[in-house]
Amino acid sequence: MTSSPLDLRLLSSFLAVVEEGHFGRAAARLFLSPPAVTAHVRRLESDLATPLLYRSPVAPTPAGERLAGHARTLLAASAAALDDMAELAHGVGRTRPLRVGIMGHGSAELTPASINAYRRARPEVPLEISQLDFTEHASALVEDRVDVAFVRPTPDDDRVTADVLTTEQRIVAVPTHSALADAHATGVTVADVADLPFVRVPGHTPRPFTDYLYFDEAGSRRGPDFAVTPQEVLTSVIMGRAAGSGLKSFARYYAWPGAVFVPVVDAPWESSYLAVRANDDNPEVRIFRALAVALARDLGPRIG
């Protein structure tokens, strides 16, 4: 295998073919001729000494699947570099760090992966990370306290736009002595959890989050405790005072003794998101968003 640097032009053609599933559509997308795109892919296969695409139908080989993930990250980093140099050429300086807000465990493994990718791509930019509670589902962004936020579900606010990062099965957190705890392997239904005493949240918690937490108000019971963080939810759960809900990956990050995580098999799967202010022209936000979305395409399907 060659040790020469990867040609970003060849990677761009290859990735376009992977995403379009067709050489002609990839060529149209790149404003190139189909023979040029075909030649780029063949040269890349020659350089790497391995087939990257099946031709009939067009689909990535195992090596091509792996390269596609690297290509997305490299091309996003290249675009970030061009944005940075254009900014420098126009004499625009930075006056503050990029501020990242994380609700709970964010988007599972994609959260640290995105942050670390940004740090590698932009080591000179200060990065501030803050924990968001349930009531800051959108307010941290619209009040300009963070620049990007890992949240769930998507905010219902025209001032915010969001990208899907993960899509996962729903779970409920119950005490070990709960009648539902034995169903941790088989799962329960929304009807089964309707009478659980879910934790309370403050009245100013955004409606999309309360609908998510309470399965669109499928159950009306509430426990005695208020909670605005996963830690507060689980404290109430292990004390036997309430139940909580979340995404399946929640169990990997909050494996507390005394709490059992039970899948809700008929609940619609929910997504985690990277949210930003709509029309934010901060180039660092665009770079972080591009890297997170590229990683989500590669890693997101494996999370859940």
C-alpha positions, 0 to 999 in steps of 0.5 A: 500500500502506498505511503503517499498522502491521500488526494482529497480530490480523489476522496471527494469523488469516491465519497460522492459515489458512495453517497449517491450510489451511482457514478453519473449522479456523483459526477453531476453533484461534483460538476465533473464528467462520469469518466473523470469520477471513474478515473478518480476512484480507480486511481484511489483503488490503485493507490490503496491497493484494494477494491473500494467499490462494487460496481453492480450495483454500486456499493462500498466494499468493506474497505470502502466503508471504512475509507468513507468514514475517514473521507468524511472527517478529512474533507470536513477538516479540509473545509474547516481549514479553508474557512479558517484561512478565509477568515484570517485573510479578512482579518477577523479575530476570535474574541471568545472560545467555542462553548459546548453545552451537553445535556446529560450524556449528550449523544453517547460516544459521539459527544467525546468523539466530536469534541476530540475531532474538533480539538484536533482540527482546531487546537488553537481555539479555546473550548469551554464545556458546560453541563445543561439541565433539562430546562436549558433544552433551548434557552442556553442557545437562544440566550447565547450561553453556549454555541452548540448543544448536545440535546434531546429531543429537537427543540421546537424553536425557530431560533434553533436548528438541529442535526440528528446524531443518534436514534435509539430505543427508549428505556425507563429507569426503575428501582430494583424492587419495581415490578417492572425490573424483571423485564429488563431483558424482554422489555415493557410497553408504553401501557405498562409504564403509564402508571409509573411515578415519573420524576417531576420537572419545573414548570418552565421546562420546554414542552418537547422535553416533557413530552419526551420524558413522559412518553407524550403524556402517556402516564399522568402520575408524578413522584414527589421529587423534582429533577433537572439532571440525570443524576437527580433522576437516578437518586430518586429512582434508587431511593424508590421514589420515582421512575425516569426515562431516557435513551438506551445508551443512558444505561451505559453512562449511568449504571447506578446500583439500585437502578434497572433500565428496562426497554420500552419496546413499542415506544417510538425510537427517539433521537439525540441532536446537535443544536445550534442557533439558526443562521449562526455565522460563527465559522467555528460553529460550522466547523464543529457541526460539520465534524459532528455530522460526519462522525454521526454518519460513520458512528451513529448507526453503531450507537444504541 
